[in-house]
């Protein structure tokens, strides 16, 4: 039997090395963002307070979900900036103001320009339709405070 007649081992598809994941490098701290924007400060303070309440429950599944969320936005094959803009678009389409603020603030902290955020919100408007407009207004108010 020649080597060409040997059975080929079954594989589950192409083998790829797992992408390295690492914490993104932020240009601004949450404290700096809070000092620049009253809207961001209120959002971040409320989020911190409410997360502390959730943490007291010590819920395993919530912790698992938070971990999954955190790891999703790490640097990987896609840059963290891109992921935050994707999160911004999805949040606007889903009409979640808290999520919009979260992703807009993190995108700002990563050095995303106002023009990049606005263009991302344009995508959300086209995908989500006119119902996104009230959320777009609040997002623009935050962007005005952050970028001037």
Steps between C-alpha positions, in 0.01 A plus 500: 500500500647836402486809721235645275273208585518568874184632659508870570429588865173685544523858619237745601615755243794735468706533814565858609691626798280675752542875467686671781264703711619790711363799683463804274715806560274786605602859436269629773392366839137489608585779745626722216185429301284581804679832544439588135133402474219530755292248302788251507557561872136432586496188282826362643402576861160334458653199326758457778231525770266256326779253423588496871141403575509220244839382632353459850273226364812297415317342205720251316321538165516880512873479575543263205314736269701803620819302434383408150412865431838621628695248292302580185628859496868419555752564223499201267477444126274806500631809679314605815407828325318309227319285754385806696362658181323174418356504851390860449317414178330195650403696812346781296305250288378332819417845643692454825616840625715347777676281245543791259662707776720208606636438150531869408697566820728199450554591134595852609739359762665291227557804277216453253424834332167675516467457122547123535232484770260710295555288189434188707178656625406566136522125439275441802249752367484330160473153654264592783292766327339814634426345839874536571479882473413574867798287608718666237415838653615389845814345352583827322449691825759273667737535203470878523608492864787259432639652181368855509 
